[in-house]
C-alpha cells in the first residue's frame, strides 16, 4: 500500500472543490433550457425524483469507490475499479474515467473561453447600442475563426489557448491550487448569481416594450415553478431529467473518484457527498432558474423564450438584455454574468485534469508539473478541431459522445460493479465508515435495485439515437464530398414542403408552415400553434455552387436545390467520432502498458 503524497487541506476546501466540480456551465446554461423545452414545471418533479434516486446514489457510489481505491494508492478510475473486482476488464472500463475528462475538457474549455472573451467585450463596451440581432451575429462571427470581433486574427483560438494555459498552470500546483480556486471561485460565483437573481426577481413588467408589450419576468418564474403532474407519465421528460442529473453532478466522469481518492480511510464521505450534491442543487435550481429565463421573459416575453430556448441564449441574448439597464449597469451585469459562468466553468474543468494527472503519477511517477502540462497538450490537440470546425458540427459530436453517451455507459457499469461484484454489503460498509450522518437504510436498496434499473432504462432508450447519430440521420446531405446539395427538412416532421420566396446567385429563402410552442395562461400549459416560418441557404459562387431552383418553386426535403462542389458537415462529424475513438484507444494502450509495468513490479491485481 502506497503513501499518498497529497491530500486536501481542509474539509471546507474539499466540499467547495467537489461542489465546484459539479457546479458548471450546465447549471446556468443547460438546466434552464432543459426545463423550458420540457414544459417548465412539468420538468421539475421528474428532475428532483431523479436527483434523489439516481444522483445521490451515484454520488455515494463514486465517493465510496474513490476512497476505497485511494487506500491502495490509486487515484484514477482504471485502477480504482481494478481494486474492487477480479478480472482484467475493469481497468479498461475505467478508461472512461480518463477519456471522458480529456474529451469533455477539449470542448468545455472552448465554452469557458467564450466567457473570458465576453467579460472583455462587456468591459470595453462592444455591445453598446447593439440590437438583439447584432448580438446574435456577434456570436456567429466569434465562432467563425476566419472572422474577428477585435481585430485579433483567429480571436477564438487565442482566447481558447489563454483559457487552457490558465487551467494548466493552476493544475500544475496540484490539489492546493484547485482548492484555492474553489475557495475563491465558489463564493464569487454565488455572489454574482445572487446579484443577477435579485434583478430577475425584481424585474417584473418594467422591461415590457412596444415590440414585446406582454413581457413579464414573473411569467418565466411561474412557468418554471408551476408543477404539472401529467409529466410523470412522459418518458421524454424523464429521459431529459435523468440526462440533466449527469450534467449537473458530474457523475459518470471519474473526477469524483479522483478527488475522493485523496481522503483518509476514516474521513467522512456520506455527509460530504450529500453536502456537495445539495450545494450544486441550490446553485442550479435556485440561482440557475432565477437568471436567464426570468430576465429574458422580462424583456422578450415568455412565448419568445419558449420558442428560442437554447444553449446560445446566454451569449446571443443576455448582452443585449443587459444593455437595457443602461451602459454602467450593463458593464456590471456583463462582468457578473460572464464572470459567474467563468468560475462555474473553471472549477469544473480543473477537476477534469486530475484523473489523468493521478494516473500518470501512480503508474509512471510523473510529477504535478509534467502531468498538468501533458494534460493541457492533449486537450489542445483534441480541442482545436472543435474551435476551428465549431459551425460544422464537430463540437456537437464531442458533446454527444463524450459528454452524454460516455457518462451513461460508465455510470451504469460502475453501479453494477459496486452493487453486485464488489457487493452492496461491502459497499454499504465502505460508505458508512467514518460517516458523520446516518444514511437511511432504504438507500441500500435504491443503489441495489432502482438506480441500476433507471440507468439501464436510460441506456437502452438511448440506443436508437446512437444509431441515428452514427448514420447521420439528421441530414439529407450525407456524402462527404458531393456535386449536389439537397434541401433539409423544413420542420420537425420532415414531410412538409417549402416555397421558394427568393432565389439569387448565392441565397435561397424558403417559407413553410410550421408549429411553435406558446404558453396558454388560462390552462397554464404549453400548446402548439401554426405559423409561417422561413429558412435560408447560402452558397458560394466562387466554389462553383449554382442554385437550380427559382422563385415560386415548391421544394420537398431531399430535393436538389444546388449543384457544384460541396463539402458536407458529415465529414467533420466523422472526423470528430474518429478523434474520440482514437483518444479512447490511446488511453487504453497506456493502461495496458501500466498493467505490464505492474506485473513486473508484482503489483498487478489478477
Helices and strands as residue ranges (DSSP letters): H 11-22, H 25-25, I 26-30, H 31-37, H 41-50, I 51-55, H 56-70, H 77-84, H 89-93, H 96-124, H 132-142, H 155-171, H 175-202, H 217-225, G 229-233, H 235-249, H 255-260, H 270-281, I 282-287, H 292-300, H 302-308, H 313-316, H 318-323, H 327-364, H 368-388, G 390-392, H 394-400, I 401-405, H 406-416, I 417-421, H 424-432, H 442-445, I 446-450, H 451-470, E 481-486, E 498-503, E 507-520, E 525-538, G 541-543, E 546-547, E 554-555, E 560-567, H 569-600
